[in-house]
Amino acid sequence: MQKSVVNILKKLLHTVILLLMLSFVVFSFIRLIPGDPVKISLGPMTPEETIIQKRSELYFDRSLPVQWGHWLKNVVTQGSFGESLFTHRDVSQDIMQYLPKSLELTLYCAVLILILGVAVGTLSAVFKNSWIDNLIRFISYLGVCTPAYAIGVILLLVFSYNLRLFPIGGVPSIPPEYVRTGMLGLDCLLAGDFRLYGQVLKSMLLPCLSLSLGSVAYMARIHRGAMVENINADYIAFAKVAGVSRGKLVMKHLMKPSFIPTLTIYGLQVASLVSNAFIIEVIFRYPGFSQYSLNVIQNKDPYGIVAVTFVFGIIFAIVNALVDIGVACLDPRIRINTTEG
C-alpha cells in the first residue's frame, strides 16, 4: 500500500514537471508568431508610448525566462494566468466562464461513448461473423473514417434545417440567478427548472452525437476485438463445459478482462474530446472552451494560448491517472509503475 502511494506521488510529480516544461515550450513558440500581439490588441491608431507601457506591464519587454517566471509566480500565488489581450480580463475568469460548459458536454459524450461503445462491441462479439456482426463492423468502419465535423454538418442539415427537430445552434439563455457551476444543464437542475434543462439537453444533443459517434465506433471495434480474443481463452472453455449460461458467461467471465484494453482507449478518447471540439463548437455555435481556444489562437493572445495548452495538459493528466487506477482495479496484477512510464 505504501509503495503504491509513493508511486502515485512520483507520477504526480512527473506530471507537474511535464506541465511546467510544456508551458515553457509554448512560451518559446509564441515568440515565433509574426506580429506584435499588444499592437494588434490595442489597434493600429494607438500611440507608441501606450504600446510600450502596455508591453512593459505584461512583461513582454523582458527576456523569455523572466516572462515565464513572472507568469508561473502569478499562477502559483494568485491563480492568475495573466491578462488576455483578446477579452481584456484575467484569463482565469475566461476559463471559469467557458471551461465548465465544455466539461459538461464532454461528460455527456463520455457517458454515451462508454454505454454505446461497450454495448455495440459486445453485441458484435457475441454474434461473431453473423450478419449482425458484419453490419456493425461496416458501420463502425464508416464512423471511424468520417470526421466529427462532417457528422456534425450532416446532423445539422438533416435534423435542424430539414426536419426542424432541433435548434440550428446556440444554447438557451440561463437566468443569471441560476448560474452556480457554469455548467448549463447542472445549473438548471440545481435551480429546479426542469423545462429549461430539457431545452439545454436538446441543444446539446447534436453536438454530443457529432463528437461521440466516431469514438463509439472506435470503442466498439476495440471492445469486440478484445472479447473475440478472450472467447478462445481456456477459462472460457472451462466455463462452457461447466454449463455456465451464455448471459452469465458474457457478463461475468468475459466482460471484465475484455474491458481492460477498452478502458485504456476510452480514457484517450475522453481526454481528446475537449481538444477535438473546436470545429463542432463553431458549427453549432456552442459557447464552450474549445471555441474560446480557437479565438485566442486567431487573435494571437499569448497568455490565453499558454493557459489553454496548460488546461488541456491538466485534463489529459487527470484522465490518464483515472485510467491507471481503473485498470489496476480491474486487474490486481497491474500496478502503477512510474519506472515504466
KAQUI-V90301 format. One record per pair of residues at least 24 apart in sequence whose C-alpha atoms are under 10 Angstrom apart, sorted by the first residue. I is the first residue (numbers start at 1). J is the second residue. Records with the same first field share a line. If there is no record, write none. Layout:
BEGIN
I = J  J
END
This chain:
BEGIN
3 = 335  336  337
4 = 335  336  337
5 = 336
6 = 336  338
7 = 335  336  337  338  339
8 = 321  324  325  336  337  338
9 = 338
10 = 337  338  339
11 = 317  321  336  337  338  339  341
12 = 317  318  321  338
14 = 338  341
15 = 313  314  316  317  318  321
16 = 313  314  317
18 = 313  317
19 = 309  310  311  312  313  314  317
20 = 68  72  310  313
22 = 306  309  310  313
23 = 68  71  72  305  306  307  308  309  310  313
24 = 64  65  67  68  69  72  306
25 = 68  306
26 = 68  302  303  305  306  307  309  310
27 = 64  65  67  68  71  302  303  305  306
28 = 64  65  68
29 = 302
30 = 300  301  302  303  305  306
31 = 60  64  302
33 = 300  302
34 = 300
35 = 300
36 = 60  300
37 = 85  86  299  300  301  302
38 = 85  86  300  301  302
39 = 85
40 = 85  86  299  300  301
41 = 84  85  86  87  88  299  300  301
42 = 85  86
57 = 83
58 = 82  83  84  85  303
60 = 302
71 = 303  306
75 = 307
80 = 307
81 = 303  304  306  307  308  310
82 = 302  303  304  306  307
83 = 301  302  303  304
84 = 296  301  302  303  304  305  307
85 = 296  299  300  301  302  303  304
86 = 292  295  296  297  298  299  300  301  302  303  304
87 = 295  296  301  304
90 = 303  304
91 = 303  304  305  306  307  308
92 = 304  307
94 = 289  292  304
95 = 288  289  292  293  304  307  308  311
96 = 181  182  289
97 = 181  182  183  287  288  289  292
98 = 182  183  286  287  288  289  290  291  292  293
99 = 182  183  274  287  288  289  290  292  293  308  311
100 = 181  182  183  184  288  289
101 = 181  182  183  184  185  186  286  287  288  289  290
102 = 182  183  184  273  274  275  277  281  286  287  288  289  290  291
103 = 182  183  273  274  288  289  315
104 = 182  183  184  185  186  204  288
105 = 183  184  185  201  204  205  207  208  211  273  274  277  286  288
106 = 208  211  212  270  271  272  273  274  277
107 = 208  270  273
108 = 201  204  205  208  209  212
109 = 204  205  207  208  209  210  211  212  213  215  216  270  273
110 = 208  211  212  215  216  266  267  269  270  271  273
111 = 212  270
112 = 208  209  212  213  215  216
113 = 208  209  211  212  213  214  215  216  217  218  219  220  266  269  270
114 = 212  215  216  219  220  262  263  266  270
115 = 216
116 = 212  213  215  216  217  219  220
117 = 212  213  214  215  216  217  218  219  220  221  222  223  224  262  266
118 = 216  217  219  220  221  222  223  224  255  258  259  262  263
119 = 216  219  220  223  224
120 = 216  217  219  220  221  223  224
121 = 216  217  218  219  220  221  222  223  224  225  226  227  228  262
122 = 220  221  223  224  225  226  227  228  250  251  254  255  258
123 = 220  224
124 = 220  221  223  224  225  227  228
125 = 220  221  223  224  225  226  227  228  229  231  250
126 = 224  227  228  231  246  247  250
128 = 224  228
133 = 224
136 = 217  220  221
137 = 217  220  221  224
138 = 217
139 = 217
140 = 213  214  215  216  217  218  219  220  221
141 = 214  217  218  221
142 = 214  217
143 = 212  213  214  215  216  217  218
144 = 213  214  215  216  217  218  219  221
145 = 214  217  218
146 = 213  214
147 = 210  211  213  214
148 = 207  209  210  211  212  213  214  215  276  277  279  280
149 = 207  210  211  276  277  278  279  280  281  282  283
150 = 210  279  280
151 = 206  207  209  210  211  212  213  214  280
152 = 206  207  208  209  210  211  213  279  280  281  283  284
153 = 206  207  210  280  283  284
154 = 210
155 = 206  207  209  210
156 = 206  207  210  283  284
159 = 206
160 = 206
165 = 202
166 = 199  202  203  204  205  206
167 = 199  202  203  204  205  206  284
168 = 203  206  283  284  285
169 = 203  204  206  207  281  282  283  284  285  286
170 = 200  203  204  281  282  283  284  285  286  287
171 = 199  200  201  202  203  204  284  285  286  287
172 = 196  197  199  200  201  202  203
173 = 199  200
174 = 200
203 = 284  286
204 = 284  286
206 = 280  284
207 = 277  280  281  283  284  285  286
208 = 273  277  280
210 = 277  280
211 = 273  274  276  277  280  281
212 = 269  270  273
214 = 269
215 = 265  266  268  269  270  273
216 = 266  269
218 = 262  265  266  269
219 = 261  262  263  265  266  269
220 = 262
221 = 262
222 = 258  259  261  262  263  265  266
223 = 255  258  259  260  261  262  263  265
224 = 258  259  262
225 = 258  261  262
226 = 254  255  257  258  259  260  261  262
227 = 254  255  256  257  258  259  262
228 = 254  258
229 = 258
230 = 254  255  257  258
231 = 258
256 = 330  331
257 = 327  330  331
258 = 330
259 = 327  330
260 = 323  326  327  328  329  330  331
261 = 327
262 = 327
263 = 323  324  326  327  330
264 = 319  320  322  323  324  326  327
265 = 323
266 = 319  323
267 = 316  318  319  320  321  322  323  324  326
268 = 316  319  320  323
269 = 319
270 = 315  316  319  320
271 = 312  313  314  315  316  317  318  319  320
272 = 312  315  316  319
274 = 312  315  316
275 = 308  309  312  315  316
END
